């Protein structure tokens, strides 16, 4: 018996996703147009075979999920927390313990997972949404961000079986599909932080793109927090000083090994430019847009986190279950590259801030999901539960895992 879907099944899944995508999220592109992710792709046989890795069109069966393959430090354990969560992406926990899960290209849904005595139930609370990756929970309400707008579902935990109609919060987002999906989070200042990614692999997007903004919870008072940010799909706030840290995906097609994705810290909100499209990973100029630019004029990353690693969700560990050395450390989910011949990452790394705005060190935390140059799973987001354990979403398999420590 095979532990994971066969290659032929995967090829069929890819074909199904390509067909579905042409009628769905990428319907705005004409068939003869080059997709946005292919801009800059070299015309070599190897490169021309590369394309984004789609999630499976159905969730992987619970007994086929790759928890047995996951490698963790001594004392840690991984287990399936919830299956049958197609295209599982963002994770947030409500006041009553409900875990809300977003999705992206495949599902277009928002799920609610309830836990009663260890028995978990997955419910769909919103569907037929436009790339609803960004979610946040605050004061009883669930905020949902698409490339076009941000809406709010009030008193949602009391209405899981009959969700309320969404309330519009902000409807002036650009709506572009390329890097238009969001990761949103409430800051310590009570404002909602929202990224607006570059609408391209590489281009000069002009004003309005490649930035992180923040706004009041009613959608007013929008202001810039960080500029020159190509595509962030994960950020968190340092519990010690409230500063914003974010992951950023580097441009594609420069080479197999450059540029790195980065982990960054905002020390001067609204006054820092992180380089896109002129400078990559803080130390080299873009071959097309970098002429006449100096990388020293832009904010430097705190950490280089791997070429095309797909650094997505990140969290400061604020729980008490893990050993003391992990408290205050940053956990980062690396989705794994698609435009690189040799696959790697598809893991979780942990990094320790040095107290000076940088990172003292980074080391592997959860590995084992790349086998025979194929992905067994692809971590997306992280959530520290109230008991100190950590949930990990996997959009590749449509599942959520729980990592705990037993000493």
C-alpha positions in Angstrom: 0.0 0.0 0.0 1.3 3.4 -0.9 1.5 6.0 1.8 1.0 9.0 -0.5 -0.8 9.7 -3.8 1.0 8.2 -6.8 2.8 10.3 -9.4 0.0 9.5 -11.9 -2.6 10.7 -9.5 -0.6 13.9 -8.9 -0.3 14.5 -12.6 -4.1 14.1 -12.9 -4.5 16.5 -10.0 -2.3 19.1 -11.7 -4.2 18.8 -14.9 -7.5 19.2 -13.1 -6.2 22.3 -11.3 -4.9 23.8 -14.5 -8.3 23.4 -16.1 -10.1 24.7 -13.0 -7.7 27.6 -12.7 -8.3 28.7 -16.3 -12.0 29.1 -15.5 -11.4 30.5 -12.1 -8.8 32.7 -10.5 -6.8 33.2 -13.7 -9.8 33.7 -16.0 -8.8 37.3 -16.5 -5.8 36.3 -18.5 -6.2 35.5 -22.1 -5.1 32.0 -23.2 -2.3 33.4 -25.4 -0.9 35.7 -22.7 2.1 34.7 -20.6 1.0 34.2 -17.0 2.4 36.8 -14.5 4.6 34.2 -12.7 6.4 33.4 -16.0 7.8 36.9 -16.5 11.5 36.7 -16.7 11.6 32.9 -17.2 14.6 31.8 -19.3 13.7 29.9 -22.5 15.5 26.8 -21.5 13.9 23.4 -21.5 14.3 23.0 -17.8 12.8 26.4 -16.9 10.0 26.1 -19.4 8.8 22.9 -17.6 8.5 24.8 -14.2 5.2 26.1 -12.9 3.6 26.8 -9.5 2.8 23.6 -7.6 -1.0 23.3 -7.2 -2.7 21.9 -4.1 -4.5 18.6 -4.5 -8.1 19.1 -5.7 -9.4 17.0 -2.8 -8.0 16.7 0.8 -5.6 13.8 1.4 -7.1 11.0 3.5 -6.3 11.2 7.1 -4.4 7.9 7.1 -2.2 9.1 4.2 -1.1 12.3 5.8 2.7 12.6 6.3 3.0 13.0 10.1 5.2 9.9 10.3 7.7 11.5 8.0 8.0 14.7 10.1 11.2 15.1 11.9 11.3 17.3 15.1 13.7 18.0 17.9 13.7 15.4 20.8 10.6 15.6 23.0 8.3 17.0 20.3 5.5 15.2 18.6 3.4 15.9 15.5 -0.1 14.6 15.0 -3.0 15.2 12.7 -5.3 17.8 14.4 -7.8 18.1 11.6 -8.2 16.7 8.1 -10.6 17.3 5.3 -9.8 21.1 5.3 -9.2 21.6 1.5 -6.5 24.1 0.7 -5.9 25.0 4.4 -4.0 28.3 4.7 -4.4 31.0 7.3 -5.0 30.1 11.0 -6.7 32.2 13.7 -8.3 31.2 17.0 -11.5 32.8 18.4 -12.3 33.7 22.0 -14.2 30.4 22.5 -11.5 28.3 21.0 -12.8 27.9 17.4 -10.0 27.7 14.9 -10.8 29.6 11.7 -9.0 28.5 8.6 -8.8 30.4 5.2 -8.1 29.0 1.8 -6.9 30.3 -1.5 -7.0 29.2 -5.2 -8.6 25.7 -4.8 -11.4 26.1 -2.2 -12.4 29.8 -1.9 -13.8 29.0 1.6 -13.4 30.0 5.2 -13.7 27.1 7.7 -14.4 26.9 11.4 -12.9 23.9 13.4 -14.5 23.2 16.7 -13.0 20.9 19.4 -15.3 19.2 21.9 -13.4 16.8 24.1 -10.8 16.0 21.4 -13.4 15.5 18.7 -13.0 18.1 16.0 -15.7 19.2 13.5 -15.0 21.2 10.4 -17.7 23.6 9.2 -17.7 25.9 6.3 -18.8 29.4 7.3 -18.2 31.2 4.0 -17.7 30.0 0.4 -17.4 31.1 -3.2 -15.0 33.8 -2.1 -12.3 35.4 -4.2 -8.9 34.2 -2.9 -9.8 34.7 0.8 -6.3 34.0 2.3 -6.3 36.8 4.9 -8.2 36.3 8.2 -8.1 37.9 11.6 -10.2 37.5 14.7 -11.0 40.4 17.1 -13.7 41.3 19.6 -15.9 38.4 18.5 -15.7 39.2 14.8 -13.8 37.4 11.9 -12.2 39.7 9.4 -11.7 38.3 5.9 -9.5 39.9 3.3 -9.5 39.2 -0.5 -7.5 41.0 -3.2 -10.5 43.4 -3.5 -11.8 44.1 0.0 -12.0 43.4 3.7 -15.2 42.3 5.3 -16.2 41.4 8.9 -18.4 38.6 10.2 -19.8 39.8 13.6 -20.4 37.4 16.6 -19.2 34.6 14.4 -18.6 32.0 17.1 -22.2 32.1 18.2 -23.4 31.7 14.5 -21.2 28.9 13.0 -24.2 27.0 11.7 -25.9 30.2 10.4 -23.2 32.7 9.7 -24.2 36.4 9.5 -23.9 38.4 6.3 -20.5 40.1 6.0 -20.1 43.8 6.8 -17.9 45.8 4.4 -14.9 47.3 6.2 -12.8 48.4 3.2 -13.4 48.1 -0.5 -10.6 50.1 -2.1 -7.9 47.4 -2.5 -6.6 47.0 -6.0 -8.0 43.6 -6.7 -5.1 42.3 -8.7 -4.6 38.6 -8.7 -0.8 38.5 -8.8 0.3 38.6 -5.2 -3.1 40.1 -4.4 -4.0 37.5 -1.7 -3.6 38.9 1.8 -2.3 38.1 5.2 -3.8 40.4 7.8 -3.2 40.9 11.5 -4.2 43.2 14.2 -1.3 45.2 15.6 -0.6 46.3 19.2 -1.8 49.7 18.2 -5.3 48.4 17.5 -5.0 48.8 13.8 -5.3 46.3 11.0 -2.2 45.6 9.0 -2.7 44.7 5.4 -0.1 43.9 2.6 -0.6 45.0 -1.0 1.8 42.8 -3.0 3.5 43.7 -6.3 1.2 42.8 -9.2 4.0 40.9 -11.0 7.0 38.8 -10.6 9.2 41.8 -11.4 8.2 45.2 -12.5 8.1 48.8 -11.3 4.6 48.8 -9.8 4.4 52.5 -9.0 2.5 53.8 -6.0 -0.1 51.7 -4.4 1.6 48.4 -4.6 4.5 46.5 -2.9 3.8 47.8 0.5 2.3 47.1 3.9 -0.4 49.5 5.1 -2.4 49.8 8.3 -5.9 51.1 8.9 -8.4 51.6 11.7 -10.9 48.8 12.2 -13.6 50.8 10.3 -11.3 51.0 7.2 -10.4 54.7 7.7 -7.0 56.3 8.3 -5.0 54.1 5.8 -1.3 54.8 6.0 1.9 53.2 4.8 4.0 51.0 7.2 6.6 49.6 4.8 7.5 50.2 1.2 9.4 48.1 -1.4 7.8 44.8 -0.1 7.3 42.4 -3.0 5.0 39.9 -1.4 4.6 39.2 2.3 2.2 36.4 3.3 3.1 36.3 7.0 4.0 38.8 9.8 3.8 39.2 13.5 4.6 41.7 16.3 7.5 41.3 18.7 5.9 40.8 22.2 8.8 42.6 23.7 8.7 45.9 21.8 5.7 45.7 19.5 7.8 46.0 16.3 6.5 44.4 13.1 8.5 41.5 11.6 7.5 40.1 8.2 8.6 37.4 5.7 9.0 38.5 2.1 9.2 36.4 -1.1 12.0 37.3 -3.5 11.6 37.6 -7.2 11.7 34.5 -9.5 13.9 33.5 -12.4 17.1 35.3 -11.6 18.8 32.0 -10.8 18.3 28.7 -9.0 20.0 30.1 -5.9 19.2 33.8 -5.9 17.6 35.8 -4.5 16.8 34.6 -1.0 13.5 35.1 0.7 13.9 37.3 3.7 12.8 38.0 7.3 12.5 41.7 8.0 11.9 44.1 10.9 10.2 47.4 10.6 12.0 49.8 12.9 10.6 53.1 11.5 7.0 52.6 10.4 6.2 54.5 7.2 9.8 55.5 6.6 11.6 52.3 5.3 11.8 51.0 1.8 12.8 47.3 1.6 14.2 47.4 -2.0 11.7 46.0 -4.5 12.1 46.1 -7.4 15.5 47.7 -7.3 17.4 45.7 -4.8 17.1 42.1 -3.7 18.0 40.4 -0.3 19.6 43.7 0.7 22.9 43.3 -1.3 22.5 43.1 -5.0 20.7 45.1 -7.7 18.0 43.8 -10.0 19.5 43.3 -13.5 16.6 45.2 -15.1 15.4 47.8 -12.5 18.5 48.2 -10.4 20.5 50.4 -12.7 21.5 53.7 -10.9 20.3 52.3 -7.5 22.4 51.6 -4.4 21.3 48.7 -2.1 22.7 50.7 0.8 19.8 53.1 0.4 17.2 50.5 1.4 16.4 48.7 4.6 18.4 45.5 5.1 16.8 42.2 5.9 17.2 40.7 9.4 17.8 37.2 7.9 18.2 35.5 4.5 15.9 32.6 4.7 16.7 30.6 1.6 16.4 31.0 -2.2 12.8 30.7 -3.4 12.0 29.1 -0.1 8.4 30.3 0.0 8.7 31.8 3.4 5.0 32.4 4.5 3.5 32.4 7.9 5.6 33.3 11.0 4.9 33.6 14.7 6.7 34.6 17.8 6.3 31.8 20.3 4.4 33.1 23.3 3.3 29.8 24.8 4.7 27.9 27.8 4.6 24.3 26.6 7.8 24.4 24.6 11.2 24.5 26.4 12.4 27.9 27.6 14.8 28.4 24.8 11.9 28.8 22.3 10.1 31.5 24.1 10.3 34.7 22.1 11.8 32.8 19.1 10.3 33.2 15.6 8.9 30.2 13.9 8.6 30.4 10.1 6.7 28.1 7.7 8.6 27.7 4.4 6.3 26.5 1.7 9.0 25.3 -0.6 10.1 26.5 -4.0 8.4 25.8 -7.4 10.9 27.5 -9.7 13.9 25.5 -8.5 15.1 22.2 -9.9 15.8 20.6 -6.5 13.0 21.0 -4.1 13.8 21.8 -0.4 12.2 23.5 2.6 8.5 22.5 3.0 9.4 22.9 6.6 9.4 25.0 9.7 12.5 26.9 10.8 13.1 28.7 14.1 15.1 32.0 14.5 16.2 33.9 17.5 16.2 37.7 17.6 19.5 39.1 18.8 17.8 42.1 20.6 19.4 44.6 18.2 16.9 44.2 15.3 18.7 41.3 13.7 18.7 37.5 14.1 21.3 35.6 16.2 20.8 32.2 14.5 18.3 30.1 12.6 17.9 26.3 12.7 15.6 23.6 11.4 12.6 22.7 13.5 10.2 20.5 11.5 11.6 18.8 8.4 11.0 15.6 6.3 8.4 16.7 3.8 10.5 16.5 0.7 11.1 13.0 -0.7 12.3 12.0 -4.1 12.3 15.6 -5.1 8.5 15.8 -4.5 6.6 17.5 -1.7 4.8 15.3 0.9 3.3 18.4 2.4 3.7 22.2 2.3 3.4 24.2 5.5 1.7 27.6 5.2 0.7 29.2 8.5 1.3 28.7 12.2 -0.9 29.3 15.3 0.2 29.0 18.9 -2.8 27.6 20.9 -3.7 28.6 24.4 -2.1 25.4 25.8 1.2 26.3 24.1 1.1 23.8 21.4 1.4 24.9 17.7 -0.9 24.2 14.8 0.5 24.1 11.3 -1.7 24.3 8.1 -0.8 22.4 5.0 -2.6 23.5 1.8 -1.0 20.7 -0.3 -2.9 18.0 1.7 -5.8 20.0 3.1 -4.8 19.3 6.7 -3.8 20.9 10.0 -1.2 19.3 12.2 -0.5 19.9 15.9 3.0 20.0 17.3 3.4 19.5 21.1 6.2 19.0 23.6 6.2 16.2 26.1 9.6 16.5 27.6 
